[in-house]
Amino acid sequence: MINNIWILIGKKLSGEATAEELLELEELLQQGATDQYPIDMLEEIWKAEHQPKTINKLEDKWSAFESKLDAADTIVVEEPAPAENAETAKPKQGIIRFLKIISVVVAACFALVFVLINKKSVTNNNKPNEIVAPQNGISKIQLPDGTRVWLNAGSKLVYAADYGTEQRNVSLLGEALFDVVKDAQHPFIVTTPTISIKVLGTKFNVRAYNSDRTSETSLIRGRIELTVLKTPEKKIILNADDKVTINNEPLPGAREAVLTPQSGIKEETPLMALSRIHLAKKDTLPSEALWIENKLAFDAEDFESLAKKLERRYSVTISFQNEELKKLRFTGRFQKESIGKALKALQATTYFHYKTDNNQILVY
């Protein structure tokens, strides 16, 4: 079939194919041969390089063409015999041009495929790595340098494909605990929507959910340099057991004023607050990082912030009937309790009511 189709293509391009031969060629091409024999491309190149001429001795021409095909099959290259006259030389020159055109087209196709494959490979190699924790679970990963990271529910960590070669930069949306391998030549940098943290080797917890009113960094050991992205000229140095809380809502340089209904006195909320982590004697980690042990720990935390943690842990939505309820503060630990038992435990310490409608909870 291969030799036959090339003969038919050659006859079509030279304009000497009969109606039966054209019909046979069309049937072969419809059987899938167009993928291997790009007839349209060959025809365009043929028209550019060779104009069909009237050949009187067709038998001599195709005899020479079949000889060329036989020579190609046996990988033997021979010089064509000197033409006896101009009429027999012209068909041979046309066939040689045709074979050259085929070889150029095949080579171009291979080159194009090679370029596309290599381009795709380079693109995939440069694609950043992205890890997303499940909505109701915790993910633990190890970065190429050995740094360990725990991701809380719904959190996302992104780092470049060449992480560790020249720099150790990661982006975080959500909450994560980092246990960073020390490398003085390559500082470890965590960037969130609100803060940037630079470390050499340490262990710390970062909470930076978009839906939260505040962001928080708790340092368990080591030393870190923290920059608030709203005020990049100011840098904060944290030592072990330090915690900094960033207010995500106010504009740079401003302080938020809150009007309390009872007194009418304006209460200012600072852009950031420095405090200490909460570590109980019976715990191996501070309460800010106990989530990696599947514990929900809170110390003197307001109801609004606690509600966000309950929402992520139990996949519910909690709303408040009035603003005052958001300011109620709680201290405790939850591990295996259901959302109903957790709310009843909170209700036993402070006066409030709640009602549920599927996954919707209203506190009033």
TORKOL-4160 file (C-alpha; in steps of 0.2 Angstrom, whole numbers, padded with zeros to 4 digits, m for minus):
364
<pt num="1" X="0000" Y="0000" Z="0000"/>
<pt num="2" X="0014" Y="0012" Z="0004"/>
<pt num="3" X="0022" Y="0011" Z="m0013"/>
<pt num="4" X="0006" Y="0012" Z="m0021"/>
<pt num="5" X="0000" Y="0027" Z="m0012"/>
<pt num="6" X="0016" Y="0037" Z="m0016"/>
<pt num="7" X="0014" Y="0033" Z="m0034"/>
<pt num="8" X="m0004" Y="0039" Z="m0034"/>
<pt num="9" X="0001" Y="0055" Z="m0025"/>
<pt num="10" X="0015" Y="0058" Z="m0037"/>
<pt num="11" X="0003" Y="0056" Z="m0052"/>
<pt num="12" X="m0009" Y="0068" Z="m0044"/>
<pt num="13" X="0004" Y="0081" Z="m0041"/>
<pt num="14" X="0011" Y="0079" Z="m0059"/>
<pt num="15" X="m0007" Y="0080" Z="m0066"/>
<pt num="16" X="m0006" Y="0063" Z="m0074"/>
<pt num="17" X="m0017" Y="0052" Z="m0064"/>
<pt num="18" X="m0032" Y="0045" Z="m0072"/>
<pt num="19" X="m0050" Y="0046" Z="m0065"/>
<pt num="20" X="m0049" Y="0028" Z="m0058"/>
<pt num="21" X="m0032" Y="0032" Z="m0050"/>
<pt num="22" X="m0039" Y="0048" Z="m0042"/>
<pt num="23" X="m0053" Y="0038" Z="m0035"/>
<pt num="24" X="m0042" Y="0025" Z="m0028"/>
<pt num="25" X="m0031" Y="0038" Z="m0020"/>
<pt num="26" X="m0046" Y="0047" Z="m0012"/>
<pt num="27" X="m0052" Y="0030" Z="m0005"/>
<pt num="28" X="m0035" Y="0027" Z="0003"/>
<pt num="29" X="m0034" Y="0044" Z="0010"/>
<pt num="30" X="m0051" Y="0042" Z="0018"/>
<pt num="31" X="m0045" Y="0026" Z="0026"/>
<pt num="32" X="m0034" Y="0036" Z="0038"/>
<pt num="33" X="m0019" Y="0039" Z="0027"/>
<pt num="34" X="m0020" Y="0058" Z="0028"/>
<pt num="35" X="m0012" Y="0057" Z="0045"/>
<pt num="36" X="0004" Y="0050" Z="0038"/>
<pt num="37" X="0003" Y="0058" Z="0020"/>
<pt num="38" X="0000" Y="0076" Z="0021"/>
<pt num="39" X="m0007" Y="0078" Z="0003"/>
<pt num="40" X="m0012" Y="0096" Z="0005"/>
<pt num="41" X="0005" Y="0102" Z="0011"/>
<pt num="42" X="0014" Y="0092" Z="m0002"/>
<pt num="43" X="0003" Y="0099" Z="m0016"/>
<pt num="44" X="0007" Y="0117" Z="m0010"/>
<pt num="45" X="0026" Y="0114" Z="m0010"/>
<pt num="46" X="0025" Y="0105" Z="m0027"/>
<pt num="47" X="0016" Y="0120" Z="m0035"/>
<pt num="48" X="0029" Y="0132" Z="m0028"/>
<pt num="49" X="0044" Y="0122" Z="m0034"/>
<pt num="50" X="0038" Y="0113" Z="m0050"/>
<pt num="51" X="0025" Y="0117" Z="m0063"/>
<pt num="52" X="0018" Y="0101" Z="m0071"/>
<pt num="53" X="0023" Y="0099" Z="m0089"/>
<pt num="54" X="0017" Y="0087" Z="m0103"/>
<pt num="55" X="0027" Y="0071" Z="m0103"/>
<pt num="56" X="0026" Y="0061" Z="m0119"/>
<pt num="57" X="0035" Y="0045" Z="m0112"/>
<pt num="58" X="0025" Y="0041" Z="m0097"/>
<pt num="59" X="0031" Y="0023" Z="m0096"/>
<pt num="60" X="0050" Y="0029" Z="m0094"/>
<pt num="61" X="0045" Y="0042" Z="m0081"/>
<pt num="62" X="0036" Y="0030" Z="m0069"/>
<pt num="63" X="0049" Y="0016" Z="m0072"/>
<pt num="64" X="0062" Y="0029" Z="m0065"/>
<pt num="65" X="0051" Y="0034" Z="m0051"/>
<pt num="66" X="0048" Y="0015" Z="m0046"/>
<pt num="67" X="0067" Y="0013" Z="m0046"/>
<pt num="68" X="0069" Y="0027" Z="m0034"/>
<pt num="69" X="0056" Y="0020" Z="m0022"/>
<pt num="70" X="0065" Y="0003" Z="m0023"/>
<pt num="71" X="0082" Y="0012" Z="m0019"/>
<pt num="72" X="0074" Y="0021" Z="m0004"/>
<pt num="73" X="0067" Y="0004" Z="0003"/>
<pt num="74" X="0085" Y="m0004" Z="0002"/>
<pt num="75" X="0093" Y="0012" Z="0008"/>
<pt num="76" X="0104" Y="0012" Z="m0007"/>
<pt num="77" X="0108" Y="0029" Z="m0015"/>
<pt num="78" X="0113" Y="0029" Z="m0033"/>
<pt num="79" X="0116" Y="0043" Z="m0045"/>
<pt num="80" X="0104" Y="0043" Z="m0060"/>
<pt num="81" X="0110" Y="0038" Z="m0077"/>
<pt num="82" X="0114" Y="0052" Z="m0089"/>
<pt num="83" X="0098" Y="0056" Z="m0099"/>
<pt num="84" X="0098" Y="0051" Z="m0117"/>
<pt num="85" X="0087" Y="0066" Z="m0121"/>
<pt num="86" X="0079" Y="0081" Z="m0113"/>
<pt num="87" X="0062" Y="0072" Z="m0112"/>
<pt num="88" X="0068" Y="0058" Z="m0101"/>
<pt num="89" X="0078" Y="0069" Z="m0090"/>
<pt num="90" X="0064" Y="0081" Z="m0085"/>
<pt num="91" X="0053" Y="0067" Z="m0077"/>
<pt num="92" X="0068" Y="0061" Z="m0067"/>
<pt num="93" X="0072" Y="0078" Z="m0060"/>
<pt num="94" X="0053" Y="0080" Z="m0056"/>
<pt num="95" X="0053" Y="0064" Z="m0046"/>
<pt num="96" X="0069" Y="0069" Z="m0037"/>
<pt num="97" X="0062" Y="0086" Z="m0032"/>
<pt num="98" X="0046" Y="0076" Z="m0026"/>
<pt num="99" X="0057" Y="0065" Z="m0015"/>
<pt num="100" X="0066" Y="0080" Z="m0008"/>
<pt num="101" X="0050" Y="0089" Z="m0004"/>
<pt num="102" X="0044" Y="0073" Z="0006"/>
<pt num="103" X="0060" Y="0072" Z="0016"/>
<pt num="104" X="0059" Y="0091" Z="0020"/>
<pt num="105" X="0041" Y="0089" Z="0026"/>
<pt num="106" X="0044" Y="0074" Z="0037"/>
<pt num="107" X="0059" Y="0082" Z="0045"/>
<pt num="108" X="0049" Y="0098" Z="0048"/>
<pt num="109" X="0036" Y="0088" Z="0057"/>
<pt num="110" X="0048" Y="0079" Z="0068"/>
<pt num="111" X="0056" Y="0095" Z="0073"/>
<pt num="112" X="0039" Y="0103" Z="0077"/>
<pt num="113" X="0034" Y="0088" Z="0088"/>
<pt num="114" X="0051" Y="0089" Z="0097"/>
<pt num="115" X="0049" Y="0107" Z="0100"/>
<pt num="116" X="0031" Y="0105" Z="0107"/>
<pt num="117" X="0036" Y="0091" Z="0118"/>
<pt num="118" X="0051" Y="0100" Z="0126"/>
<pt num="119" X="0041" Y="0116" Z="0128"/>
<pt num="120" X="0027" Y="0106" Z="0137"/>
<pt num="121" X="0041" Y="0098" Z="0148"/>
<pt num="122" X="0048" Y="0115" Z="0153"/>
<pt num="123" X="0031" Y="0122" Z="0157"/>
<pt num="124" X="0027" Y="0108" Z="0168"/>
<pt num="125" X="0044" Y="0108" Z="0177"/>
<pt num="126" X="0041" Y="0127" Z="0181"/>
<pt num="127" X="0023" Y="0124" Z="0188"/>
<pt num="128" X="0022" Y="0129" Z="0206"/>
<pt num="129" X="0017" Y="0116" Z="0219"/>
<pt num="130" X="0000" Y="0118" Z="0228"/>
<pt num="131" X="m0006" Y="0109" Z="0243"/>
<pt num="132" X="m0024" Y="0111" Z="0249"/>
<pt num="133" X="m0030" Y="0103" Z="0266"/>
<pt num="134" X="m0047" Y="0095" Z="0265"/>
<pt num="135" X="m0061" Y="0105" Z="0273"/>
<pt num="136" X="m0063" Y="0093" Z="0288"/>
<pt num="137" X="m0045" Y="0087" Z="0290"/>
<pt num="138" X="m0027" Y="0091" Z="0292"/>
<pt num="139" X="m0013" Y="0088" Z="0280"/>
<pt num="140" X="0005" Y="0085" Z="0284"/>
<pt num="141" X="0019" Y="0087" Z="0271"/>
<pt num="142" X="0038" Y="0088" Z="0270"/>
<pt num="143" X="0046" Y="0101" Z="0259"/>
<pt num="144" X="0061" Y="0097" Z="0249"/>
<pt num="145" X="0073" Y="0104" Z="0262"/>
<pt num="146" X="0066" Y="0093" Z="0276"/>
<pt num="147" X="0055" Y="0107" Z="0283"/>
<pt num="148" X="0038" Y="0100" Z="0290"/>
<pt num="149" X="0022" Y="0108" Z="0288"/>
<pt num="150" X="0005" Y="0104" Z="0295"/>
<pt num="151" X="m0010" Y="0112" Z="0286"/>
<pt num="152" X="m0027" Y="0115" Z="0295"/>
<pt num="153" X="m0044" Y="0113" Z="0287"/>
<pt num="154" X="m0046" Y="0122" Z="0271"/>
<pt num="155" X="m0029" Y="0129" Z="0271"/>
<pt num="156" X="m0018" Y="0131" Z="0255"/>
<pt num="157" X="0001" Y="0131" Z="0254"/>
<pt num="158" X="0010" Y="0136" Z="0238"/>
<pt num="159" X="0029" Y="0135" Z="0234"/>
<pt num="160" X="0039" Y="0136" Z="0218"/>
<pt num="161" X="0046" Y="0121" Z="0208"/>
<pt num="162" X="0064" Y="0126" Z="0212"/>
<pt num="163" X="0061" Y="0128" Z="0230"/>
<pt num="164" X="0077" Y="0127" Z="0240"/>
<pt num="165" X="0089" Y="0130" Z="0226"/>
<pt num="166" X="0091" Y="0149" Z="0229"/>
<pt num="167" X="0077" Y="0153" Z="0241"/>
<pt num="168" X="0064" Y="0145" Z="0252"/>
<pt num="169" X="0048" Y="0155" Z="0249"/>
<pt num="170" X="0031" Y="0149" Z="0252"/>
<pt num="171" X="0013" Y="0157" Z="0252"/>
<pt num="172" X="0000" Y="0152" Z="0264"/>
<pt num="173" X="m0019" Y="0155" Z="0265"/>
<pt num="174" X="m0026" Y="0148" Z="0281"/>
<pt num="175" X="m0017" Y="0141" Z="0296"/>
<pt num="176" X="m0001" Y="0131" Z="0296"/>
<pt num="177" X="0012" Y="0125" Z="0309"/>
<pt num="178" X="0030" Y="0126" Z="0302"/>
<pt num="179" X="0045" Y="0116" Z="0309"/>
<pt num="180" X="0058" Y="0124" Z="0298"/>
<pt num="181" X="0075" Y="0116" Z="0295"/>
<pt num="182" X="0089" Y="0128" Z="0299"/>
<pt num="183" X="0099" Y="0135" Z="0284"/>
<pt num="184" X="0108" Y="0151" Z="0287"/>
<pt num="185" X="0111" Y="0154" Z="0268"/>
<pt num="186" X="0093" Y="0152" Z="0263"/>
<pt num="187" X="0081" Y="0161" Z="0275"/>
<pt num="188" X="0063" Y="0153" Z="0275"/>
<pt num="189" X="0050" Y="0166" Z="0271"/>
<pt num="190" X="0031" Y="0164" Z="0273"/>
<pt num="191" X="0019" Y="0176" Z="0265"/>
<pt num="192" X="0001" Y="0178" Z="0269"/>
<pt num="193" X="m0012" Y="0191" Z="0263"/>
<pt num="194" X="m0008" Y="0202" Z="0278"/>
<pt num="195" X="0010" Y="0197" Z="0285"/>
<pt num="196" X="0027" Y="0191" Z="0279"/>
<pt num="197" X="0038" Y="0180" Z="0291"/>
<pt num="198" X="0057" Y="0178" Z="0289"/>
<pt num="199" X="0066" Y="0164" Z="0298"/>
<pt num="200" X="0082" Y="0154" Z="0298"/>
<pt num="201" X="0076" Y="0138" Z="0308"/>
<pt num="202" X="0062" Y="0138" Z="0320"/>
<pt num="203" X="0045" Y="0131" Z="0324"/>
<pt num="204" X="0029" Y="0143" Z="0324"/>
<pt num="205" X="0011" Y="0143" Z="0320"/>
<pt num="206" X="0002" Y="0155" Z="0308"/>
<pt num="207" X="m0016" Y="0158" Z="0306"/>
<pt num="208" X="m0021" Y="0169" Z="0291"/>
<pt num="209" X="m0039" Y="0165" Z="0285"/>
<pt num="210" X="m0047" Y="0177" Z="0273"/>
<pt num="211" X="m0063" Y="0176" Z="0283"/>
<pt num="212" X="m0055" Y="0180" Z="0300"/>
<pt num="213" X="m0055" Y="0197" Z="0308"/>
<pt num="214" X="m0037" Y="0195" Z="0314"/>
<pt num="215" X="m0021" Y="0186" Z="0309"/>
<pt num="216" X="m0010" Y="0178" Z="0321"/>
<pt num="217" X="0008" Y="0171" Z="0323"/>
<pt num="218" X="0013" Y="0161" Z="0338"/>
<pt num="219" X="0032" Y="0157" Z="0340"/>
<pt num="220" X="0036" Y="0141" Z="0349"/>
<pt num="221" X="0055" Y="0141" Z="0348"/>
<pt num="222" X="0068" Y="0151" Z="0339"/>
<pt num="223" X="0067" Y="0169" Z="0333"/>
<pt num="224" X="0057" Y="0177" Z="0318"/>
<pt num="225" X="0056" Y="0193" Z="0309"/>
<pt num="226" X="0038" Y="0198" Z="0305"/>
<pt num="227" X="0032" Y="0212" Z="0293"/>
<pt num="228" X="0015" Y="0218" Z="0292"/>
<pt num="229" X="0011" Y="0221" Z="0273"/>
<pt num="230" X="0001" Y="0236" Z="0276"/>
<pt num="231" X="0016" Y="0245" Z="0285"/>
<pt num="232" X="0031" Y="0236" Z="0277"/>
<pt num="233" X="0043" Y="0249" Z="0285"/>
<pt num="234" X="0040" Y="0242" Z="0302"/>
<pt num="235" X="0047" Y="0225" Z="0307"/>
<pt num="236" X="0044" Y="0215" Z="0323"/>
<pt num="237" X="0056" Y="0203" Z="0330"/>
<pt num="238" X="0047" Y="0189" Z="0340"/>
<pt num="239" X="0056" Y="0177" Z="0352"/>
<pt num="240" X="0051" Y="0161" Z="0359"/>
<pt num="241" X="0033" Y="0160" Z="0367"/>
<pt num="242" X="0029" Y="0177" Z="0359"/>
<pt num="243" X="0012" Y="0179" Z="0349"/>
<pt num="244" X="0007" Y="0194" Z="0338"/>
<pt num="245" X="m0011" Y="0197" Z="0333"/>
<pt num="246" X="m0014" Y="0208" Z="0318"/>
<pt num="247" X="m0031" Y="0217" Z="0315"/>
<pt num="248" X="m0035" Y="0214" Z="0296"/>
<pt num="249" X="m0049" Y="0227" Z="0295"/>
<pt num="250" X="m0042" Y="0245" Z="0298"/>
<pt num="251" X="m0032" Y="0255" Z="0285"/>
<pt num="252" X="m0014" Y="0258" Z="0287"/>
<pt num="253" X="m0010" Y="0270" Z="0301"/>
<pt num="254" X="m0027" Y="0270" Z="0308"/>
<pt num="255" X="m0035" Y="0264" Z="0324"/>
<pt num="256" X="m0052" Y="0256" Z="0324"/>
<pt num="257" X="m0065" Y="0265" Z="0335"/>
<pt num="258" X="m0079" Y="0254" Z="0343"/>
<pt num="259" X="m0094" Y="0262" Z="0351"/>
<pt num="260" X="m0101" Y="0252" Z="0366"/>
<pt num="261" X="m0120" Y="0255" Z="0368"/>
<pt num="262" X="m0119" Y="0254" Z="0387"/>
<pt num="263" X="m0106" Y="0268" Z="0390"/>
<pt num="264" X="m0105" Y="0277" Z="0374"/>
<pt num="265" X="m0086" Y="0277" Z="0376"/>
<pt num="266" X="m0076" Y="0273" Z="0361"/>
<pt num="267" X="m0065" Y="0258" Z="0363"/>
<pt num="268" X="m0050" Y="0258" Z="0351"/>
<pt num="269" X="m0043" Y="0242" Z="0343"/>
<pt num="270" X="m0025" Y="0242" Z="0339"/>
<pt num="271" X="m0018" Y="0237" Z="0322"/>
<pt num="272" X="m0008" Y="0223" Z="0331"/>
<pt num="273" X="m0006" Y="0216" Z="0349"/>
<pt num="274" X="0009" Y="0207" Z="0356"/>
<pt num="275" X="0006" Y="0194" Z="0369"/>
<pt num="276" X="0012" Y="0177" Z="0375"/>
<pt num="277" X="0007" Y="0159" Z="0369"/>
<pt num="278" X="m0004" Y="0148" Z="0380"/>
<pt num="279" X="0004" Y="0132" Z="0386"/>
<pt num="280" X="m0004" Y="0121" Z="0399"/>
<pt num="281" X="0007" Y="0109" Z="0409"/>
<pt num="282" X="m0002" Y="0094" Z="0402"/>
<pt num="283" X="0000" Y="0099" Z="0384"/>
<pt num="284" X="0016" Y="0097" Z="0373"/>
<pt num="285" X="0011" Y="0111" Z="0362"/>
<pt num="286" X="0003" Y="0128" Z="0365"/>
<pt num="287" X="m0016" Y="0130" Z="0363"/>
<pt num="288" X="m0013" Y="0140" Z="0347"/>
<pt num="289" X="m0005" Y="0124" Z="0339"/>
<pt num="290" X="m0015" Y="0110" Z="0347"/>
<pt num="291" X="m0026" Y="0108" Z="0331"/>
<pt num="292" X="m0013" Y="0097" Z="0324"/>
<pt num="293" X="m0018" Y="0084" Z="0337"/>
<pt num="294" X="m0036" Y="0087" Z="0332"/>
<pt num="295" X="m0040" Y="0097" Z="0347"/>
<pt num="296" X="m0049" Y="0114" Z="0347"/>
<pt num="297" X="m0041" Y="0124" Z="0361"/>
<pt num="298" X="m0045" Y="0142" Z="0366"/>
<pt num="299" X="m0040" Y="0153" Z="0380"/>
<pt num="300" X="m0050" Y="0169" Z="0384"/>
<pt num="301" X="m0056" Y="0169" Z="0366"/>
<pt num="302" X="m0071" Y="0180" Z="0361"/>
<pt num="303" X="m0086" Y="0171" Z="0354"/>
<pt num="304" X="m0084" Y="0179" Z="0336"/>
<pt num="305" X="m0067" Y="0172" Z="0334"/>
<pt num="306" X="m0071" Y="0155" Z="0342"/>
<pt num="307" X="m0086" Y="0154" Z="0330"/>
<pt num="308" X="m0075" Y="0154" Z="0315"/>
<pt num="309" X="m0065" Y="0140" Z="0322"/>
<pt num="310" X="m0081" Y="0130" Z="0326"/>
<pt num="311" X="m0087" Y="0133" Z="0308"/>
<pt num="312" X="m0071" Y="0126" Z="0300"/>
<pt num="313" X="m0071" Y="0111" Z="0312"/>
<pt num="314" X="m0089" Y="0106" Z="0311"/>
<pt num="315" X="m0093" Y="0113" Z="0293"/>
<pt num="316" X="m0107" Y="0124" Z="0300"/>
<pt num="317" X="m0112" Y="0142" Z="0298"/>
<pt num="318" X="m0114" Y="0152" Z="0314"/>
<pt num="319" X="m0123" Y="0169" Z="0315"/>
<pt num="320" X="m0126" Y="0181" Z="0330"/>
<pt num="321" X="m0142" Y="0190" Z="0333"/>
<pt num="322" X="m0133" Y="0205" Z="0341"/>
<pt num="323" X="m0116" Y="0211" Z="0342"/>
<pt num="324" X="m0114" Y="0210" Z="0361"/>
<pt num="325" X="m0114" Y="0191" Z="0360"/>
<pt num="326" X="m0099" Y="0191" Z="0349"/>
<pt num="327" X="m0089" Y="0198" Z="0364"/>
<pt num="328" X="m0092" Y="0184" Z="0376"/>
<pt num="329" X="m0076" Y="0175" Z="0381"/>
<pt num="330" X="m0072" Y="0157" Z="0383"/>
<pt num="331" X="m0058" Y="0145" Z="0389"/>
<pt num="332" X="m0058" Y="0127" Z="0385"/>
<pt num="333" X="m0054" Y="0112" Z="0375"/>
<pt num="334" X="m0064" Y="0101" Z="0362"/>
<pt num="335" X="m0058" Y="0085" Z="0354"/>
<pt num="336" X="m0072" Y="0072" Z="0351"/>
<pt num="337" X="m0087" Y="0083" Z="0355"/>
<pt num="338" X="m0101" Y="0085" Z="0342"/>
<pt num="339" X="m0106" Y="0103" Z="0338"/>
<pt num="340" X="m0121" Y="0101" Z="0349"/>
<pt num="341" X="m0111" Y="0095" Z="0364"/>
<pt num="342" X="m0098" Y="0109" Z="0361"/>
<pt num="343" X="m0112" Y="0123" Z="0361"/>
<pt num="344" X="m0120" Y="0115" Z="0377"/>
<pt num="345" X="m0103" Y="0116" Z="0385"/>
<pt num="346" X="m0101" Y="0134" Z="0381"/>
<pt num="347" X="m0119" Y="0138" Z="0386"/>
<pt num="348" X="m0115" Y="0130" Z="0403"/>
<pt num="349" X="m0102" Y="0144" Z="0407"/>
<pt num="350" X="m0111" Y="0159" Z="0399"/>
<pt num="351" X="m0129" Y="0164" Z="0396"/>
<pt num="352" X="m0134" Y="0163" Z="0378"/>
<pt num="353" X="m0147" Y="0153" Z="0367"/>
<pt num="354" X="m0145" Y="0145" Z="0350"/>
<pt num="355" X="m0155" Y="0136" Z="0338"/>
<pt num="356" X="m0150" Y="0125" Z="0323"/>
<pt num="357" X="m0157" Y="0123" Z="0305"/>
<pt num="358" X="m0147" Y="0110" Z="0296"/>
<pt num="359" X="m0130" Y="0117" Z="0296"/>
<pt num="360" X="m0136" Y="0135" Z="0300"/>
<pt num="361" X="m0134" Y="0140" Z="0319"/>
<pt num="362" X="m0141" Y="0156" Z="0326"/>
<pt num="363" X="m0134" Y="0162" Z="0343"/>
<pt num="364" X="m0146" Y="0174" Z="0352"/>
